[in-house]
Amino acid sequence: MSDEKDEKLENEAETPENEAAEEAKPKEEKPKKRRRGSAETTTTAKRETVAAPRDSEGRVTVRAQAKYVRCAPRKARLVVDHIRGKSVDDARAILATTPRAAARDVLKLLDSAVANAENNHELVSDELRVGKVYVDEGPTLKRFQPRAQGRATRIRKRTSHMTILLTTKEDA
């Protein structure tokens, strides 16, 4: 008896009316989950380049900033004074051979500024020089060091805001 019921159910499922009813039902499609880096999310088209800002003399200027760098501004200024006005290649060579810890941070900032110029403004690094470079004071982290006879001295851990402005060379 159960076999007869099964056959009836199979016959009903195969009728054209049931097939049309199934097709009429809208199929609920789940939106596909997008994964980072997949072909659907990344764009292959190149971004539009933005017109580079120019200074009063008509030269292109590109800026990069590093904020809250854990380095005293006084020490960082000693390093940036060496590269002011130099070409990018000369500045990289100077920073690579400077035996100060701040030189590493300034070199990273210089590389970032060159990357900004190449990617955002389609400039070539050979045509760039360091126009302005300055180090401003950031917030100071205050810590305390225990001293003799129950006293404590304040330790100031200074931070810096470094800025580099690259410009095109005059002869370029």
Number of C-alpha atoms within 10 A of each C-alpha: 5 7 8 9 10 11 11 12 11 11 10 13 12 11 10 10 10 12 12 10 9 11 9 9 8 7 8 6 6 6 6 6 6 10 10 9 9 9 10 10 10 10 10 8 6 6 9 8 10 9 10 15 13 13 10 6 7 10 15 20 21 25 20 19 16 16 14 15 19 17 18 20 21 13 15 23 17 14 23 22 12 13 22 17 17 17 20 21 14 14 20 19 12 17 22 14 10 14 11 14 12 21 21 16 18 26 18 14 19 25 15 17 21 25 18 17 23 14 12 16 18 14 18 13 18 13 16 23 24 24 19 16 21 16 24 16 17 18 14 15 11 10 11 11 9 10 9 7 6 6 9 12 11 10 12 13 13 18 19 23 20 24 21 25 20 29 25 22 17 10 5 7
